[in-house]
Amino acid sequence: MKIIIIGSGLAGLAAGYKLCKSNEIIIFEKDAEIGGMAASYCQSYAGKEYFIEKYYHHIFRSDSELLALIRELGLESKMLWLKGKNAYFVDEKSYPMNTPSEILRFSPLSFTDLVKLGLLVFRIKIINDTTSYDKIKAKDWIIDNAGKSVYENFFAPLLKSKFGDNAETVSAAWLIGRVKIRSDRGTEGEKLGYMRGGFNSLIEALSGEITAHEGEIIKNKEVTEIVITDNKVQGVMVDGNFTTCDAVISTVEPRVLDKLTKGKLGALQETLQKIQYQGTACALIGLEKKLIGDGNYWLNIKADVPFGAVIEHTNFMPFEDYGEHLIYMTSYFQDEKDALWVQTEEEVLDSYLRGLEKMFPDFSRKEIHWTKLFRRMDTAPVYEQGYLEKVLPFEAGPSGLYLAGMFSSTNYPERSMNGSIKAGFESANFFIKKDEGCETCWLD
Ligand SMILES: Cc1cc2nc3c(=O)[nH]c(=O)nc-3n(C[C@H](O)[C@H](O)[C@H](O)COP(=O)(O)OP(=O)(O)OC[C@H]3O[C@@H](n4cnc5c(N)ncnc54)[C@H](O)[C@@H]3O)c2cc1C
C-alpha cells in the first residue's frame, strides 16, 4: 500500500518506521530539515562540529516506548542518565530545588506553606488517573488544597511563564501530570536522560531505516490539501501537483489539518478549530564562560525578564562534548500578536540578552561566541480545563485518514517525544488493522 505521511517530526518518523517494511512510504516535510520540534542544529566551534537541539530536550525513565525504540535501533550505548539540577530564581536570588532539604530552604514560602507544598506533591504522587482532574482548573485545585500563598508565591509564576494569559485556565490534570514526572526523584535529585550526539542520532536512525526500505522523505514540500472524495482519502496536493495514495497519516497541528481537509471531516472539523496551540521563542547561545555558576541545569524564573527559564545544557551534558558553554533562554507565547513573534530576531535576542545581564551581573556580551533564535507558533497544545474532550482520535473519519501527534491521547496531559512516538506507532497500528480487514479495531 502507498502511504503518505505529512510531517517528519517524531510522530511521522515513528509511523514511517513501523510501516516502511511492507508499504511504500512518502513523507512530505515543509521545513528544510527533518525532526520537527526535536530537530537539531549543527554548530561548529574551534574546529569541533556537534549537533544541539534547537529546543532543549531530555527524557525521563518513564518514557518506555522511546527507550525501547532507542534499544531497537541499536543506540542504547549513546544513552546517558545525568543529574539535571534545578533552581528557582526569585527576586534576584537563586534557590536550589533538588532535595527535600533544599526545598525546605525556599524562603519565599513560609514554613507552613512549605509543609502544604510538600503535602500537595505527596498527594499528586499517589494519583494514578488524572481524568477526573481535567474539568478542574489548576489554580482552583492548588488554592483549595494548599492555599492561596502557595499558589501565588510558587505555582502562579511557573504557570504564567508556561501559559501566559492562559495560565488561569490550565487544568489540574496537566499540573498533576507535570509535577508527577518532575518529582520522580530520590533524595539526591533528579536524573534525566540524554543521548550522546543529541536526539539527532535518533532522528537520523529512524530516517535511515525508512530510506533503507525505499521510503522517501521529501523536504521543503508543504502539503496544501488532503484530497478526500466520497469520504475516502485519494491523495495530497503539493506544489499544485496531486500525488495519489491509499492512506494519509497527518501529524500536523489541528488548525493546519482543518485547512488541509477543507470541511471534509464532519463533526471533527469543529473540534480542530477549538484546539489552541501556543508558540515558543527559544534562544540558544554559545558562551566562553559558564553562566549558572552553581551548576544548575534548569533555572525557573520569577523576575522581570522576557523569558521564563534559563537552561545551561553544559551544566547537564559534559562541556568537553562541545568545547563551549551552551545556554538556552526560552519563553512560550500565546498568539501571533505577541512581541516574541512580531519582533525581528535581533530585537528578541537583544531583549533576552538584556534579561541575562539583569539576572547575571557578571555576564558580558563579549563572552558570546554565537547566538541563534528558534521560534514556532505550533509548539504545544494549551491543556486548558476540559481539554480531554478535544483529544483527537487516531482515525479521522474518512477512510484512509489517520492522525498522530501532540494532539493525540498518548500526549495527554503533557506532550513529549515519547508521546509522539507512541502516537506514530498507534496510527500505524490502526492502518495495519484496517488493512488486514479489521473493522472493530477500536475495541482492542
Ligand atoms: C521548547 C520545547 C521543549 C521540549 N522539550 C521536550 C523534552 O525535554 N522532552 C520531551 O520528551 N519532549 C519535549 N518537547 C516536546 C517534543 O519535542 C514534541 O512532543 C515532539 O517532538 C513532537 O513531535 P510531532 O511529530 O508530534 O510534532 P512535530 O515535531 O511538530 O512534527 C510535525 C512536522 O510536520 C511538519 N509540517 C507541518 N505542516 C506541514 C505541511 N502542511 N506539510 C508538510 N509538513 C508539515 C512540521 O514542519 C513538523 O516537522 C519539547 C518541545 C518544545 C517546543
The ligand as an ORCA input file, in Angstrom:
! r2SCAN-3c Opt
* xyz 0 1
  C      10.645     24.119     23.696
  C      10.347     22.645     23.657
  C      10.958     21.806     24.567
  C      10.648     20.454     24.577
  N      11.280     19.648     25.471
  C      10.998     18.328     25.494
  C      11.704     17.466     26.377
  O      12.589     17.890     27.122
  N      11.354     16.145     26.373
  C      10.383     15.630     25.547
  O      10.131     14.422     25.574
  N       9.721     16.438     24.684
  C       9.991     17.770     24.651
  N       9.349     18.577     23.765
  C       8.215     18.033     23.003
  C       8.646     17.247     21.776
  O       9.619     17.942     21.042
  C       7.397     17.063     20.897
  O       6.355     16.488     21.654
  C       7.645     16.153     19.698
  O       8.909     16.371     19.113
  C       6.521     16.419     18.688
  O       6.638     15.569     17.574
  P       5.466     15.531     16.495
  O       5.944     14.701     15.382
  O       4.194     15.176     17.159
  O       5.259     17.037     16.020
  P       6.289     17.997     15.255
  O       7.643     17.782     15.755
  O       5.688     19.358     15.340
  O       6.226     17.482     13.741
  C       5.274     17.915     12.808
  C       6.004     18.160     11.494
  O       5.044     18.473     10.488
  C       5.602     19.441      9.620
  N       4.505     20.087      8.907
  C       3.570     20.940      9.406
  N       2.690     21.293      8.436
  C       3.078     20.641      7.307
  C       2.550     20.575      5.978
  N       1.458     21.246      5.617
  N       3.218     19.820      5.053
  C       4.329     19.119      5.404
  N       4.856     19.139      6.645
  C       4.241     19.877      7.593
  C       6.342     20.355     10.592
  O       7.300     21.152      9.914
  C       6.958     19.336     11.556
  O       8.245     18.927     11.118
  C       9.686     19.936     23.683
  C       9.106     20.775     22.715
  C       9.443     22.118     22.698
  C       8.834     23.006     21.664
*
